Amino acid sequence: MIYFIIALLVLLILIILAIVLILNKTTQKTKSETKESIINHLDKIGFFAKESIFINRHLSLAYNKNYSKLLVIENFHPAMPNSGTYEEIVSSFINSIEKNHFGLKINYTKKGEKNTLYINPVNNEIKNFIYTFFKEINIRKIQNKFDKQNFNLFATSDWICSYIWAYNEKNSHFAYLKTGEKPIFKILNLRKEHFTLDIKYNYLELPIEGIRQQLLVYNNNFLNDLYNALFEHISQKAGCICENMIYYDSFNNIVYITNGISSLQSLIIDKIEEVYYKDNSLYFSLYDEGNINFFASQKLIFAFEEFIIGYNLRKIALSFDYTTDKLINTTDYTKFIIDITRNRIVYCANLNKLGKFSYLTIPFEEINEVSIEHYNKKPFIRITTINDEIIDVSCTKPEIAHYIEAQLKNTLLLN
């Protein structure tokens, strides 16, 4: 008895599977015949369709070859193509796509009134059809808005195209369109903005609607193409400080750091309050925009410290005459400068910082006395001015203190 029941169940399952296969085959045949018949019929009535899709036995869609119109086809039957009803929706009046539990909605405006086209069911084929069409019409919107730009990279934030991203690799301009009934267009010059790009982690951060945030990117190759285009543009336009690691744009005062493989970070120096160095990262605190951190090798961290030191020294003077001027490292990030060219001494502290970097200058004629003093057996230079001001210069080694004293006294005698 048990074997009979099991055999009966197996037979029942096989019958159900056969019915499902027959129905699926019939449905696929109906879809194919309907699609082919729709394309042929639309050509005859002057609607030259680029693509069409069967939604259900009551509804099909098609869009034309320049994506300017979406055609809603209801109750079409291949045997009687003239019996169906056709409604054209102008692409520029389509506002948004919405996904819900029952399917999706296409929101559009016609004759000044808001309308909605309901689509159900939604499978991957239908989803891709709607996505391709909506992406293309919004790409045209952003191209028309910025008609002097030649965008060559495009992506969307998601499959309902909440945002369209566009990039012009010739001038590093990045534009976006927030779709909807009241669309928002904006264009950014990435050579003048903070951005973070890491293709290893599929991460892109840009200021969108005034807020620096991570961008969602639906298209797989967009970030790779963006990285390659940006890196090439920066390496051509900005000065190379350290190959495949640091590039500096002196005109816009922006430094770019990269691992040369997958990550790229722009830093507007005037907006950086401070820089901190950790074992495997560079940290930047910004005046008004929070913080930025960048994973870096020890080689890159060291190279960036050297860049900041050089940048800070250029604040004091455009150049030093290294044949006469003396730039002396008193501690790791403190430098004492005997500036013969400008008849002064300069004492710098926190050279590897930005906000905390400081310096003071004293003309030679204001120096009254130079001596070596000691604190806890460690020597330091004491400089007394003619106004009885005292400046103490810390030194890591006794020979540095003696060298500064000798050089300074000899220079003062000559001047």
Stockholm file with secondary structure:
# STOCKHOLM 1.0

chainA/1-415         MIYFIIALLVLLILIILAIVLILNKTTQKTKSETKESIINHLDKIGFFAKESIFINRHLSLAYNKNYSKLLVIENFHPAMPNSGTYEEIVSSFINSIEKNHFGLKINYTKKGEKNTLYINPVNNEIKNFIYTFFKEINIRKIQNKFDKQNFNLFATSDWICSYIWAYNEKNSHFAYLKTGEKPIFKILNLRKEHFTLDIKYNYLELPIEGIRQQLLVYNNNFLNDLYNALFEHISQKAGCICENMIYYDSFNNIVYITNGISSLQSLIIDKIEEVYYKDNSLYFSLYDEGNINFFASQKLIFAFEEFIIGYNLRKIALSFDYTTDKLINTTDYTKFIIDITRNRIVYCANLNKLGKFSYLTIPFEEINEVSIEHYNKKPFIRITTINDEIIDVSCTKPEIAHYIEAQLKNTLLLN
#=GR chainA/1-415 SS CHHHHHHHHHHHHHHHHHHHHHHHHHHHHHHHHHHHHHHHHHHHTTCCEEEEEEEETTEEEEEETTSCEEEEEESCCTTCGGGSEEEEEEGGGEEEEEEETTEEEEEEEETTEEEEEEECCCCHHHHHHHHHHHHHHHHHHHHHHTTTCCCCEEEESSTTCSEEEEEETTTTEEEEEECSSSCEEEEEEGGGSCCEEETTTTEEEEEETTEEEECCCCSTTHHHHHHHHHHHHHHHHSEEEETTTEEEETTTTEEEEECSSSEEEEEEGGGEEEEEECSSEEEEEESSSCEEEEECCHHHHHHHHHHHHHHHHHHHCSCCCTTTCEEEEEETTEEEEEEGGGTEEEEEECTTCSTTCEEEEEEGGGEEEEEEEEETTEEEEEEEETTCCEEEEECSSHHHHHHHHHHHHHHHHHC
#=GC SS_cons         CHHHHHHHHHHHHHHHHHHHHHHHHHHHHHHHHHHHHHHHHHHHTTCCEEEEEEEETTEEEEEETTSCEEEEEESCCTTCGGGSEEEEEEGGGEEEEEEETTEEEEEEEETTEEEEEEECCCCHHHHHHHHHHHHHHHHHHHHHHTTTCCCCEEEESSTTCSEEEEEETTTTEEEEEECSSSCEEEEEEGGGSCCEEETTTTEEEEEETTEEEECCCCSTTHHHHHHHHHHHHHHHHSEEEETTTEEEETTTTEEEEECSSSEEEEEEGGGEEEEEECSSEEEEEESSSCEEEEECCHHHHHHHHHHHHHHHHHHHCSCCCTTTCEEEEEETTEEEEEEGGGTEEEEEECTTCSTTCEEEEEEGGGEEEEEEEEETTEEEEEEEETTCCEEEEECSSHHHHHHHHHHHHHHHHHC
//
